[in-house]
Amino acid sequence: MGARMLLARQEVSQPQPPSLTLEAIAEQAQTASAMLSRIRGDLYDPERVKQPPVFSGVKVAELCGIDKAAFNRRLARKDLPEGRAINAARREFTLVEARKWVAAYSRGHVRAPDEKAVTIAIGLFKGGVGKTTTAMTLAQGLSLKFGYRALVVDLDPQGSLSSLCGFQPNADIGEEQTAYALFEGSQQSLRYAVTPTYWDGIDCVPASPSLFGAEFHLPARQTKHRAEGFRFWEVLDRGLDDLRSEYDVIILDTPPALSYVTLNAFLAADGLLLPIPPKGLDFASAAQFWTLFSDIAGELSGQSPVPKTYRWINVLLSMVDLTDPVAPTVTKWIGATYRDKVLPVEIPKTNVANVAGVQFGTPYDISKYAGKAATFGRARDAYDRVVDLIEKQVRACWPSASV
């Protein structure tokens, strides 16, 4: 009995953890932000300007769909960039030079002047599924392999896509540089926020935490202007209208939640791409996505003059862990559920993505991989296949492509 009473007194006398005030949370936020800025400063050059990859002559020939002999013959004509000679047998080409070669061989379709950009929304109501990497690699691949001009729109206040584009959401991006003013109502077109990136052929509308404010402004505007026919879910679609003649593709990266901004993105898109890792929780989250989105979007679309339709809806198996014993089973579930919507390619979970992610990049940013060539090839080939499949669907949206 005495021992139990002594133990009880000791338990009672244990010091209680201090309460965490909002001020303490603010201090933690500042510490985390400072650490992120320091890490970025170490990884980027002193001006924090992200650099595009360089390409060997062999890679440029591959991008153009020609063999080495044809490449050398064209190089001798001196009507395309000659790159930089590394030695007698090897040349190195910048991204701008590589894209000029790709344009000369016209692997992509030249969109007619009266045809509009194809808008693709990428998302799922869950984080950590690879949607931001998918958005960036899709833009990079379409611009590099097919010469398309891409606009990427970061709609996630966390700004991960902006980071991949070389920006620091907290330090470099002000409220006026995001889609905030469009959603708030002081701007009618998103043109004001379009910013060039380090990657030739890709422009970006970046994001910052201030974009959270859109979730308050959109419903407030709906309440205030309902009688005037205002529809909050059409704000982004209309804001992109005067940009659609200047780009071939517009790629929207959405927040991992069913929000007013997410609905704007999905209802502005011509096609949807949903990355789903073959894991039980991600499969369940995707099922919830379809239920919630179909209920809400169906109701909103019914209030619009023209019902919403999509040219395609794709499911992408992402972050596939070949060592996960559950993955094959969930892959079968996904295939049985989504059938022809599932793209016939899997994005493997590899160290390539991890290495690129640490550098705030993607596998397309890597000029030379320090690890196993086979590992890099497997990851890069998978992204290339996704780009090829999406490009066929993009091309099908333009009437002139079938002529």
Beta strands, then each sheet from edge to edge (+ up, - down):
strand 1: 55-56
strand 2: 84-87
strand 3: 90-93
strand 4: 118-122
strand 5: 150-154
strand 6: 195-196
strand 7: 202-205
strand 8: 249-253
strand 9: 271-276
strand 10: 312-320
strand 11: 342-348
sheet 1: 1+ 3- 2+
sheet 2: 6+ 7- 5- 8- 4- 9- 10- 11-
end
